[in-house]
Amino acid sequence: MPGVEKRRHEWLLGRSVAKEAVRLLLEREMDLHLSPKEIEIVADPYGRPLVSVAPETTPLRSWLGAERERLQPAISIAHSQETAVALAVLDPAAWVGIDLESLARRREDFEGIAFSPDERSLVAALPPDLRREWALRMWCAKEAVGKALGRGLSAGLRAFHITGADACSGNVEVELRDGALQQFPQLQGASLSVHTARESDFVFSAIIYRQGAVRMRPSRQEILDYLLQKMGELTQDWDYPDPVRPESKLFTELGFESLDAVVLCTAIQEHYQTPMPFAELLAEIGQQQRDLSIGELAAFVNTHLGGSPGADAARRVQ
């Protein structure tokens, strides 16, 4: 390979973790045990990594005939500062992207090149101690979307536009513009939700996009965490001495009134950008003269975002 030793080392490190991601995925989902040398990482004409699985054993080759489609997972690779990550998804038609950047590397005023004025306004609106980290998260989100689409940022930095950043969930919303939209016109008006997080001195981002399912559905625990954080914000001036817990009741314990509940439900819908039958839920608990816990509300939201309701979920409102 051409290039400096550091680049060759990072390339090899990235391929190694990509093979490991594929190996663990196939082992977990299909009970298929492969060695790393049976998993080859190749590149498409645009440089996007692709998986080629070539089992060495004859019986496994025969079995592979019927399962070949499922043995071409979609993958994405990223590396920074001697650290590499990879994301593997069983669905070969999925668009996946992952990016990793080190906070330890100083980037003087890169925001002026990387972001448009309104994107810089999103960063400026954050608390000062979060701005550097979230600028990097937003950059990683653009990179992840570019990798998921398979073209990188070749359409230009401003073609991947940040429209929102949620410090609570870690999600960054990206929409395509200009050259990127010309390449993928089917994504006109779509909001691509990229999950971002920080671990130690690294920031990473990840997106899994399937046609017809732009947003990654949050887990039930993530929904509960969001609601607890939101409830803490709403009740901080209410002289409520105890910590807000999943078991906390909205009306009898937290002192909610009907208008407070409507404000909360509106905030939830705006946060997840999904209409939910909150009016029916509030009418139902009113008719039954019962209260609603935060945990039950989280289960309700989880159900209407497409998750499994679980044994202790609030009853469905048809």
C-alpha positions in Angstrom: 0.0 0.0 0.0 1.2 3.5 -0.7 1.3 6.1 2.0 2.9 6.6 5.4 3.2 3.8 8.0 0.6 5.3 10.2 -2.0 5.2 7.5 -1.2 1.6 6.6 -1.4 0.6 10.3 -4.8 2.3 10.7 -6.1 0.7 7.5 -5.1 -2.8 8.9 -6.6 -2.0 12.3 -9.9 -0.9 10.7 -10.1 -4.1 8.6 -9.4 -6.2 11.7 -12.2 -4.7 13.8 -14.6 -4.9 10.8 -13.9 -8.6 10.5 -14.5 -8.9 14.2 -17.8 -7.0 14.0 -19.0 -9.3 11.2 -17.8 -12.4 13.0 -19.6 -11.5 16.2 -22.7 -10.5 14.3 -23.0 -13.8 12.4 -22.2 -15.8 15.5 -25.0 -14.0 17.5 -27.7 -13.9 14.8 -27.0 -17.1 12.8 -25.0 -19.3 15.2 -22.3 -19.3 12.4 -18.7 -19.5 13.6 -16.1 -18.2 11.2 -12.4 -17.4 11.5 -11.2 -13.9 10.5 -9.5 -15.2 7.4 -12.9 -16.5 6.1 -14.2 -12.9 6.1 -12.8 -10.6 3.4 -13.3 -6.9 3.4 -13.3 -5.4 -0.2 -14.2 -2.0 -1.6 -16.9 -0.9 -4.1 -16.0 1.6 -6.8 -16.5 4.5 -4.4 -14.3 3.0 -1.7 -17.2 1.8 0.6 -16.2 -1.4 2.4 -18.1 -4.6 1.5 -18.1 -8.0 3.1 -17.3 -11.2 1.2 -17.7 -14.4 3.3 -15.8 -17.5 2.0 -16.1 -20.4 4.4 -13.3 -23.0 3.9 -15.3 -26.1 4.9 -17.2 -27.9 2.1 -20.4 -28.5 4.2 -20.5 -24.8 5.1 -20.1 -23.8 1.4 -23.2 -26.0 0.5 -25.2 -24.4 3.3 -24.1 -21.0 2.2 -25.9 -21.4 -1.1 -29.3 -20.8 0.4 -28.1 -18.1 2.9 -25.7 -16.1 0.7 -27.9 -13.0 0.7 -27.8 -12.9 4.5 -24.1 -13.5 4.6 -23.2 -10.1 3.1 -23.6 -7.8 6.1 -23.5 -4.0 5.5 -20.5 -2.5 7.3 -18.8 0.8 8.0 -15.3 1.5 9.5 -13.7 4.5 11.2 -10.3 5.0 12.9 -8.6 7.9 14.7 -5.5 8.1 16.9 -4.6 4.4 16.9 -8.2 3.5 17.7 -10.6 1.8 15.2 -14.4 1.0 15.3 -16.7 -0.8 13.0 -20.4 -1.2 12.6 -22.0 -4.3 11.0 -25.7 -4.9 10.2 -27.1 -8.2 8.9 -29.3 -6.5 6.3 -27.1 -6.1 3.2 -29.5 -3.4 1.8 -29.0 -1.2 4.9 -27.0 1.9 4.6 -24.7 2.1 7.7 -22.1 4.7 8.7 -19.9 5.2 11.6 -17.3 7.8 12.4 -14.7 8.4 15.2 -12.7 11.5 16.1 -10.4 12.3 19.0 -11.0 15.3 21.2 -7.3 15.4 21.9 -6.5 16.7 18.4 -6.8 20.5 18.4 -8.7 21.9 15.5 -8.4 25.7 15.5 -11.5 27.3 14.1 -12.4 24.4 11.9 -16.1 25.3 12.4 -15.7 28.2 10.0 -15.0 25.8 7.2 -17.1 22.8 8.3 -20.3 24.5 9.2 -22.8 27.0 7.7 -23.8 30.1 9.8 -27.0 28.5 11.1 -25.0 25.4 12.0 -22.6 27.5 14.0 -25.5 29.1 15.7 -26.6 25.7 17.0 -23.1 25.2 18.5 -23.1 28.8 20.0 -26.5 28.1 21.7 -24.9 25.3 23.7 -23.3 25.8 27.2 -19.6 26.9 26.7 -18.3 23.7 28.2 -20.1 21.6 25.6 -19.4 23.5 22.5 -16.1 21.9 21.5 -17.4 18.4 22.0 -20.7 19.0 20.2 -19.0 20.7 17.2 -17.1 17.5 16.8 -20.2 15.4 17.3 -21.9 17.4 14.5 -18.9 16.9 12.2 -18.9 13.2 13.0 -22.6 13.1 12.1 -21.9 14.5 8.7 -19.1 11.9 8.2 -21.4 9.1 9.2 -24.1 10.1 6.8 -21.6 10.4 4.0 -20.3 6.9 4.7 -23.8 5.5 4.9 -24.6 6.8 1.5 -21.3 5.4 0.2 -19.9 8.6 -1.3 -18.3 10.3 1.7 -18.4 14.0 1.7 -17.6 14.3 -2.0 -20.7 16.5 -2.6 -19.2 19.1 -0.3 -19.3 19.9 3.4 -22.4 22.1 3.2 -24.3 19.5 1.3 -24.8 17.7 4.6 -26.7 20.2 6.7 -27.2 19.9 10.5 -30.8 20.9 11.4 -30.9 19.9 15.1 -28.8 18.6 17.9 -30.3 17.0 21.1 -27.9 17.1 24.1 -30.1 14.7 26.0 -30.4 11.9 23.5 -27.1 12.6 21.7 -29.0 12.6 18.4 -28.0 14.9 15.5 -30.4 15.5 12.6 -28.9 15.9 9.1 -30.6 16.7 5.8 -29.1 16.6 2.4 -28.7 19.6 0.2 -27.2 20.6 -3.1 -24.9 18.0 -4.6 -25.8 15.3 -2.1 -29.5 15.7 -2.8 -28.7 15.4 -6.5 -27.0 12.1 -5.9 -29.9 10.8 -3.6 -33.1 12.6 -4.7 -35.2 10.1 -2.9 -34.0 11.6 0.4 -35.6 15.0 -0.4 -37.2 16.3 2.8 -35.9 13.4 4.9 -34.3 14.0 8.3 -31.5 11.5 8.9 -31.1 10.9 12.6 -27.5 10.1 13.7 -26.7 8.9 17.1 -23.6 10.5 18.7 -21.8 9.8 22.0 -18.6 10.4 23.8 -16.3 7.8 25.4 -13.2 9.0 27.1 -11.4 11.4 24.7 -13.3 10.1 21.6 -16.5 11.2 20.0 -18.3 8.8 17.7 -21.4 8.8 15.5 -23.5 6.0 13.9 -26.5 5.7 11.6 -28.4 2.7 10.3 -30.7 3.8 7.4 -33.2 1.5 5.7 -35.5 2.7 2.9 -38.7 3.9 4.6 -37.2 4.0 8.0 -35.1 7.2 8.2 -35.0 7.6 11.9 -33.3 5.1 14.3 -35.9 4.1 16.8 -34.7 4.7 20.4 -34.7 1.9 22.9 -37.2 1.9 25.8 -34.4 2.8 28.2 -33.5 5.8 26.1 -37.1 6.9 26.1 -37.3 6.5 29.9 -34.1 8.5 30.3 -35.4 11.3 28.2 -38.7 11.5 30.1 -36.9 11.5 33.5 -34.7 14.3 32.3 -37.7 16.2 30.9 -39.7 15.7 34.1 -36.7 17.0 36.1 -36.7 20.2 34.0 -40.5 20.7 34.4 -40.5 20.1 38.1 -37.3 21.9 39.2 -39.3 25.0 40.2 -42.2 23.2 41.8 -40.7 22.6 45.2 -40.8 18.9 44.7 -38.1 17.5 47.1 -37.8 13.9 46.0 -36.0 12.7 42.9 -38.2 11.9 39.9 -38.3 8.1 39.4 -40.0 5.8 36.9 -42.6 5.0 39.6 -43.5 8.7 40.1 -47.1 9.5 39.4 -47.8 12.5 37.3 -50.8 13.9 39.0 -50.9 12.7 42.6 -47.1 12.8 43.3 -45.7 15.4 40.9 -48.6 17.8 41.1 -49.4 17.8 37.3 -52.5 19.6 36.1 -54.2 18.9 32.8 -52.4 21.7 31.0 -49.0 20.5 32.3 -49.8 17.0 30.9 -50.7 18.5 27.5 -47.4 20.6 27.5 -45.4 17.4 28.3 -47.2 15.3 25.6 -46.6 18.1 23.0 -42.9 18.2 23.9 -42.6 14.4 23.5 -44.2 14.5 20.1 -41.9 17.3 18.9 -38.9 15.5 20.3 -39.6 12.2 18.5 -41.3 14.0 15.5 -44.0 11.3 15.6 -47.8 11.9 16.2 -49.1 9.8 19.1 -52.7 9.4 20.5 -52.0 11.3 23.7 -55.5 12.8 23.7 -57.0 9.4 23.9 -54.5 8.3 26.6 -55.4 11.3 28.8 -59.1 10.8 28.2 -58.8 7.2 29.2 -57.0 7.8 32.5 -59.5 10.5 33.2 -62.5 8.2 32.7 -60.9 5.5 34.8 -59.9 8.0 37.4 -56.4 6.6 37.7 -52.9 8.1 37.6 -50.1 7.6 35.2 -46.5 6.9 36.1 -43.5 8.0 34.1 -42.6 4.4 33.5 -46.1 3.8 32.0 -45.8 6.9 29.9 -42.4 5.6 28.6 -44.0 2.3 27.7 -46.8 4.1 25.8 -44.3 6.2 23.8 -42.2 3.1 23.1 -45.3 1.2 21.8 -46.2 4.1 19.4 -42.6 4.4 18.2 -42.8 0.8 17.1 -41.3 -1.0 20.0 -42.4 -4.0 22.0 -44.9 -2.9 24.8 -43.6 -5.4 27.4 -45.4 -7.0 30.3 -45.7 -3.8 32.3 -46.6 -1.4 29.5 -49.6 0.9 29.7 -52.5 -0.4 27.7 -52.7 0.4 24.1 -55.0 3.2 23.0 -56.6 2.2 19.7 
